[in-house]
Amino acid sequence: MKKVLLILFITVVPVLAQKVTVVEDIALTTPTEGSFYYPTLNPDGTGILYSSENHKGLWYKNLTSGKTVKITDALGAGYDPGFSSRRNEIIYREDKFVKGKKLSSLISYDLIARKSLVLDEGIRDLKICKSSNRISYDYVRETELRSINKENTLQKTNSSEISVVIENSKIVLYENNKKRIIEPLGVGNYIWPSISPDKTKLLFTFAGKGTYVSNLEGTILKKIGYANYPSWSPDGNWILFMKDFDDGTIITSSDIFIADSKGSKFFNLTEKRDDISLYPKWGNSNAEVFYNTDFGQIRKIKLKYE
């Protein structure tokens, strides 16, 4: 028993004692290519998706060849686009205004064939959400959760995965075809919810109060503090976020941070940069972080844990 405990102790200590170092911080786009925001890496790490500052349009850059393809100029395409479980397929939304009313469509785009397919349309309230397996995507049509299967047909989801969205400023959890409203801190404005990779915890921001971790019943486990645009690392041990400040009109400063999931250690990843760093996203491992600057350059950070 003592040997087992000693092994466990040796295994745990390095994690608790970790330091995080920025090995490199490199540009993936140049000013001549344009201004881009909200980067998302594809599942195999060979390409990156990004949009414009107002979420209009969508571009894909092949990180091997350096070639960029414009996928669409549609309004709303930059709101939570992603890659489906099918290789080279992108899922995004397209917003149109008909007689003053916004109607959205769910679109599939094939990077190889360079063709788009309308999967669903005429939706008053469309939300794309990544399921807890970090691979497949679901979407909410009005208040009903649906999934996109491998044949690109739409159906009510029977998945055992968990999806979370915001509806009417509340956290809504979809699990096993059941819908639950969660308000861990009472009535208020909840934003940026996500499920931990092990499907046991919820990360969210409560406007005016900060970012928190709770269990799936809404019991608060930890307050992270002022941490905007938060997301779980692929292994669930770290939380990525930005600390942005404004003068009431424009953002005046912002840095990218990571914190351990217990909220006890914080590391500023962009403190040596003079520009404003925004909207960070994890890559496919804890070692990569992607973000954009205030003037629209997409950048990649490589991290070392020790």
PLY file of the C-alpha trace (Angstrom):
ply
format ascii 1.0
element vertex 306
property float x
property float y
property float z
element edge 305
property int vertex1
property int vertex2
end_header
0.00 0.00 0.00
2.82 2.40 0.88
4.46 1.74 -2.50
1.18 2.50 -4.30
0.73 5.73 -2.37
4.31 6.75 -3.12
3.82 6.15 -6.84
0.64 8.20 -6.82
2.39 11.00 -4.94
5.28 11.06 -7.42
2.83 11.10 -10.31
0.74 13.95 -8.92
3.45 16.32 -7.71
4.86 17.34 -11.14
1.36 18.35 -12.26
0.87 20.55 -9.22
4.37 22.02 -9.58
4.11 22.79 -13.30
5.41 25.98 -14.83
4.31 27.08 -18.27
6.69 28.72 -20.73
5.95 30.31 -24.12
8.36 28.66 -26.53
7.25 30.66 -29.56
4.56 33.11 -30.63
4.36 33.26 -34.42
2.15 34.94 -37.02
-0.03 32.73 -39.24
-1.45 35.57 -41.34
-0.01 38.82 -42.67
-1.59 42.29 -43.08
-1.59 41.85 -46.86
-3.88 38.82 -46.52
-6.45 40.80 -44.55
-7.76 41.17 -41.00
-9.07 37.99 -39.39
-10.55 36.96 -36.04
-11.83 33.98 -33.97
-9.43 31.19 -35.08
-10.38 27.50 -34.89
-7.96 24.67 -35.72
-9.15 21.63 -37.65
-9.01 18.13 -36.05
-5.76 17.02 -37.70
-3.97 20.33 -37.14
-3.36 21.05 -40.82
-5.69 23.98 -41.29
-7.29 26.89 -39.49
-10.65 28.59 -39.83
-11.31 32.28 -39.12
-13.77 35.10 -39.78
-13.99 38.91 -39.84
-14.37 41.06 -36.74
-18.15 41.31 -37.17
-18.48 37.54 -37.86
-19.17 38.15 -41.56
-17.54 35.67 -43.92
-15.36 32.62 -43.36
-11.85 31.71 -44.52
-9.79 28.52 -44.32
-5.99 28.46 -44.41
-4.01 25.32 -45.14
-1.09 25.51 -42.72
1.01 23.15 -44.85
0.71 24.94 -48.19
-0.03 28.40 -46.78
-2.95 28.75 -49.20
-6.12 30.54 -48.05
-9.61 29.80 -49.39
-12.60 32.08 -48.91
-15.52 29.83 -48.03
-18.35 32.35 -47.80
-19.17 36.02 -47.41
-22.32 35.26 -45.41
-23.45 37.21 -42.38
-23.08 35.27 -39.13
-20.70 32.66 -40.58
-18.13 33.44 -37.89
-20.40 32.46 -35.00
-19.02 29.14 -33.70
-18.17 27.44 -37.03
-16.37 24.12 -36.81
-15.28 20.92 -38.46
-17.59 17.91 -38.54
-16.50 14.33 -37.87
-16.18 13.95 -41.63
-12.76 14.95 -42.93
-12.61 18.25 -44.85
-16.17 19.27 -43.94
-16.96 22.60 -42.28
-20.24 23.42 -40.55
-21.34 27.05 -40.25
-24.40 29.28 -40.18
-25.67 31.87 -42.64
-27.91 34.74 -41.53
-30.34 36.62 -43.77
-32.88 39.29 -42.99
-36.34 38.82 -44.49
-38.82 41.64 -43.89
-36.77 42.77 -40.93
-36.59 39.31 -39.36
-33.37 37.33 -39.08
-33.55 33.80 -40.47
-30.60 31.44 -40.30
-29.48 28.43 -42.30
-27.15 25.60 -41.32
-24.54 25.02 -44.03
-22.06 22.24 -44.78
-19.01 23.06 -46.91
-16.76 20.46 -48.56
-13.19 21.76 -48.75
-12.20 19.29 -51.47
-15.18 19.74 -53.78
-15.51 23.41 -52.77
-19.27 23.04 -52.62
-21.77 24.04 -49.97
-24.95 22.25 -48.96
-27.89 23.69 -47.02
-28.68 21.29 -44.18
-31.48 23.26 -42.56
-32.98 26.69 -43.14
-35.57 29.25 -42.06
-34.49 29.06 -38.42
-35.35 31.99 -36.18
-32.93 30.93 -33.45
-29.97 28.76 -34.51
-27.07 27.81 -32.27
-24.18 25.54 -33.26
-22.67 23.69 -30.33
-19.78 21.28 -30.00
-20.67 18.15 -28.06
-18.66 16.94 -25.09
-16.63 14.53 -27.22
-14.93 17.59 -28.82
-15.40 16.05 -32.28
-19.05 16.05 -33.37
-21.37 19.04 -33.60
-24.99 19.43 -32.64
-27.21 22.41 -33.21
-30.25 23.90 -31.55
-33.17 24.73 -33.83
-35.33 27.10 -31.83
-35.37 25.05 -28.59
-34.80 21.55 -30.01
-31.38 19.88 -30.08
-30.51 18.14 -33.33
-27.44 16.29 -34.54
-25.66 16.06 -37.87
-24.83 12.47 -38.72
-22.24 11.15 -41.16
-24.59 11.26 -44.12
-25.35 14.94 -43.49
-28.94 14.21 -42.58
-30.50 15.90 -39.63
-32.28 14.23 -36.78
-33.18 14.62 -33.14
-30.09 13.64 -31.27
-29.92 10.27 -29.54
-26.32 10.85 -28.54
-25.02 10.09 -25.08
-22.85 13.18 -25.45
-23.69 16.39 -23.62
-24.24 19.74 -25.28
-24.61 23.14 -23.66
-25.89 26.46 -25.03
-27.23 29.77 -23.79
-30.95 30.40 -24.20
-32.47 33.63 -22.93
-29.27 34.34 -20.93
-29.61 30.98 -19.13
-27.39 27.89 -19.32
-29.22 25.02 -21.00
-27.80 21.50 -20.78
-28.92 18.84 -23.25
-28.21 15.28 -22.12
-29.85 12.00 -23.19
-32.59 13.90 -25.04
-33.44 15.83 -21.90
-33.12 19.56 -21.42
-32.15 21.20 -18.13
-31.85 24.87 -17.26
-28.96 25.62 -14.91
-28.50 28.92 -13.07
-25.62 28.32 -10.61
-25.57 31.94 -9.44
-29.25 32.71 -9.79
-30.91 34.94 -12.35
-28.49 36.87 -14.54
-26.63 36.92 -17.84
-24.65 33.71 -18.47
-22.20 33.46 -21.39
-19.47 31.18 -22.82
-20.55 27.81 -21.32
-18.61 24.61 -22.05
-18.48 21.05 -20.72
-15.20 19.60 -19.44
-13.70 16.75 -21.50
-14.52 14.25 -18.73
-18.18 15.42 -18.85
-18.34 16.18 -15.13
-17.89 19.95 -14.93
-19.23 23.13 -16.45
-17.22 26.25 -17.25
-19.10 29.53 -17.69
-18.99 33.28 -17.21
-21.60 35.21 -15.24
-21.65 38.80 -16.49
-20.45 41.25 -13.86
-19.27 38.49 -11.52
-16.58 36.49 -13.33
-15.88 32.98 -14.57
-16.68 29.84 -12.58
-16.46 26.06 -12.63
-19.45 24.07 -11.36
-20.62 20.49 -11.49
-23.40 19.59 -13.92
-26.01 20.21 -11.25
-24.87 23.82 -10.88
-22.96 23.58 -7.60
-20.03 26.01 -7.72
-16.67 24.24 -7.42
-14.29 27.12 -8.11
-14.26 30.80 -9.01
-11.60 31.55 -11.64
-12.19 35.31 -11.49
-12.11 37.85 -14.29
-11.59 35.55 -17.28
-13.41 36.23 -20.55
-13.92 33.84 -23.47
-12.89 30.81 -21.35
-12.39 27.26 -22.65
-11.17 23.88 -21.37
-7.86 22.44 -22.51
-8.12 19.14 -24.43
-7.19 17.20 -21.27
-9.38 19.32 -18.98
-6.53 20.35 -16.67
-6.23 23.97 -17.85
-8.51 26.88 -18.68
-7.66 29.36 -21.42
-9.08 32.89 -21.38
-8.42 36.58 -22.07
-8.35 39.54 -19.72
-9.59 42.46 -21.77
-10.26 46.01 -20.60
-12.04 48.88 -22.32
-12.84 52.55 -21.89
-16.54 52.05 -22.51
-16.12 52.30 -26.27
-13.05 50.35 -27.39
-10.79 47.66 -25.95
-7.70 49.35 -24.53
-5.71 46.27 -23.46
-5.96 42.50 -23.40
-3.71 39.53 -22.65
-4.10 35.77 -23.02
-3.88 33.65 -19.86
-4.13 30.05 -18.81
-4.98 28.84 -15.32
-4.99 25.36 -13.87
-8.50 23.98 -13.52
-8.39 24.59 -9.77
-7.82 28.29 -10.39
-4.70 28.32 -8.22
-2.04 29.12 -10.84
-2.18 31.71 -13.60
0.21 32.31 -16.49
0.18 35.33 -18.82
1.06 34.07 -22.31
1.25 37.44 -24.09
2.72 39.80 -21.49
5.77 40.44 -23.68
3.68 41.65 -26.62
2.71 45.29 -27.10
-0.49 44.69 -29.08
-3.91 43.61 -27.86
-4.41 39.82 -27.77
-7.94 38.46 -28.13
-10.24 35.43 -28.57
-7.90 32.52 -27.74
-8.65 28.93 -28.75
-6.84 25.74 -27.84
-5.26 23.69 -30.59
-5.53 19.91 -30.52
-3.26 19.61 -27.49
-2.29 21.65 -24.43
0.85 22.75 -26.26
-0.87 25.02 -28.80
-2.97 28.15 -28.45
-4.35 30.28 -31.30
-5.57 33.86 -31.04
-5.93 37.12 -32.95
-4.57 40.60 -32.33
-6.71 43.73 -32.30
-5.66 44.57 -35.87
-6.66 41.11 -37.11
-3.52 39.01 -37.26
-3.93 35.30 -36.46
-1.12 33.99 -34.25
-0.03 30.68 -32.74
1.57 30.13 -29.34
3.60 27.03 -28.56
3.79 26.12 -24.87
6.13 24.05 -22.74
5.06 22.55 -19.40
7.68 21.75 -16.78
0 1
1 2
2 3
3 4
4 5
5 6
6 7
7 8
8 9
9 10
10 11
11 12
12 13
13 14
14 15
15 16
16 17
17 18
18 19
19 20
20 21
21 22
22 23
23 24
24 25
25 26
26 27
27 28
28 29
29 30
30 31
31 32
32 33
33 34
34 35
35 36
36 37
37 38
38 39
39 40
40 41
41 42
42 43
43 44
44 45
45 46
46 47
47 48
48 49
49 50
50 51
51 52
52 53
53 54
54 55
55 56
56 57
57 58
58 59
59 60
60 61
61 62
62 63
63 64
64 65
65 66
66 67
67 68
68 69
69 70
70 71
71 72
72 73
73 74
74 75
75 76
76 77
77 78
78 79
79 80
80 81
81 82
82 83
83 84
84 85
85 86
86 87
87 88
88 89
89 90
90 91
91 92
92 93
93 94
94 95
95 96
96 97
97 98
98 99
99 100
100 101
101 102
102 103
103 104
104 105
105 106
106 107
107 108
108 109
109 110
110 111
111 112
112 113
113 114
114 115
115 116
116 117
117 118
118 119
119 120
120 121
121 122
122 123
123 124
124 125
125 126
126 127
127 128
128 129
129 130
130 131
131 132
132 133
133 134
134 135
135 136
136 137
137 138
138 139
139 140
140 141
141 142
142 143
143 144
144 145
145 146
146 147
147 148
148 149
149 150
150 151
151 152
152 153
153 154
154 155
155 156
156 157
157 158
158 159
159 160
160 161
161 162
162 163
163 164
164 165
165 166
166 167
167 168
168 169
169 170
170 171
171 172
172 173
173 174
174 175
175 176
176 177
177 178
178 179
179 180
180 181
181 182
182 183
183 184
184 185
185 186
186 187
187 188
188 189
189 190
190 191
191 192
192 193
193 194
194 195
195 196
196 197
197 198
198 199
199 200
200 201
201 202
202 203
203 204
204 205
205 206
206 207
207 208
208 209
209 210
210 211
211 212
212 213
213 214
214 215
215 216
216 217
217 218
218 219
219 220
220 221
221 222
222 223
223 224
224 225
225 226
226 227
227 228
228 229
229 230
230 231
231 232
232 233
233 234
234 235
235 236
236 237
237 238
238 239
239 240
240 241
241 242
242 243
243 244
244 245
245 246
246 247
247 248
248 249
249 250
250 251
251 252
252 253
253 254
254 255
255 256
256 257
257 258
258 259
259 260
260 261
261 262
262 263
263 264
264 265
265 266
266 267
267 268
268 269
269 270
270 271
271 272
272 273
273 274
274 275
275 276
276 277
277 278
278 279
279 280
280 281
281 282
282 283
283 284
284 285
285 286
286 287
287 288
288 289
289 290
290 291
291 292
292 293
293 294
294 295
295 296
296 297
297 298
298 299
299 300
300 301
301 302
302 303
303 304
304 305
